[in-house]
Amino acid sequence: MKLCIVGTGRCGTTLIWQMLNDHPDLFVFRETHWLPALHDAFGTTIGSTETMLDLVTRTRFVTGEPTTLLEVDAFRASSRYRPEMTVRAFADTLGQSHAEINGKRFWGDKTPDYGYFLGPLQLHWPDVRILHLVRDGVATAASMSKHIGYRGLVAARRMHWCPLSIDYEPSQSPFPETGMSHFVDLWHDRLVRIRDEATRLSPGSYLEVRHEAVIADPAAELARIAQFTGLANDPAWLARVPTFVDPRRGLGRSRPVEVLKDFGPRPMQLLSELGYEAEKNQT
């Protein structure tokens, strides 16, 4: 794994995924969620590849769809397949297979929830680069409140999706309505937790990227990210990067300032520390 993109969710990781996945050398999984389960089962020891495949194929989104499309028979037929592997070897085999199918050299992952598992990620991949996407907590909490996955987390009183994803079956009834303050706290707690995990990473392996900076100057930010991750600053790729920004979602969008009334002292302090406007009496 060359890089992993993490964040609170609803913070711009999908946009960065689109941009980086377009790089001529890099394939990036959109979201996997199964690495923590593999780590819990095997750590750094050698384990059953079939058990690992079973966990991957059983990992689901909140919609019930599999997180990773995998041709199991083709994987078994791969020259890299072994009956027993380490978690790193298994994931690298899966990632490199996807990269090669797409004509690329490296692979990465975009799973925001892996911000809770930065230590284990670097245990398996000592050279992995971590990109942490940060966005205005006001906009993030408002977006979370409208998204089925984060509504599901709040309903389940969980901080991330990974433990729920194995064999998940969607509910037949909608998740109950809940107050905005729950999503504000979720934004706060997830961001603080990612930053705490980052303190245990090796120097130079962690980079915070502001969503607003990506929107404002996509090519400059992606050039910076490429340098950080060791990817080539391909001119044609950098020229395409701005086309991924939807002008309807640009910096001119109205900020949902009414959400500020649901910010308690700790989220408000974090908002200020990050440099985002934290006045509740905005109009």
Secondary structure, 3 states (H helix, E strand, C coil): CCEEEEECCCCCHHHHHHHHHCCCCEEEECCCCCHHHHHHHHCCCCEEHHHHHHHHHCEECCCCCECCCCCHHHHHHCCCCCCEECHHHHHHHHHHHHHHHCCCCEEEEECHHHHHHHHHHHHHCCCCEEEEEECCHHHHHHHHCCCHHHHHHHHHCCCCCHHHCECCCCCCCCCCCCCHHHHHHHHHHHHHHHHHHHCCCCCCCEEEEEHHHHHHCHHHHHHHHHHHHCCCCCHHHHHHHHHHCCHHHCCCCCCCHHHHHHCCHHHHHHHHHCCCCCCCCCC
